[in-house]
């Protein structure tokens, strides 16, 4: 079960990283650090360099690589444990884990984002 959750979390984490990368752009983020708002970390986003929160920095810089690692470890663990596509519930469990993980990623981002504004 934890292998399936890891696969679902990896899939949703990859999607979340892509969405966040598209969201971070110079019109929506400052080009200079604003410590009062929490924008203190320089991000190399798709459309240029902007400042963002620490969570956004970690997600944009290391998020995709850590998610690929999580998917690879989950897949390899599932293969080594002998988990095969025998049941019709496995895809549903992966989708449920992806949905739960996406909600958690978004909640964590909102907490960091609202903490940056207060």
Helices and strands as residue ranges (DSSP letters): H 2-23, E 41-45, E 48-52, H 54-58, I 59-63, H 64-80, H 89-117
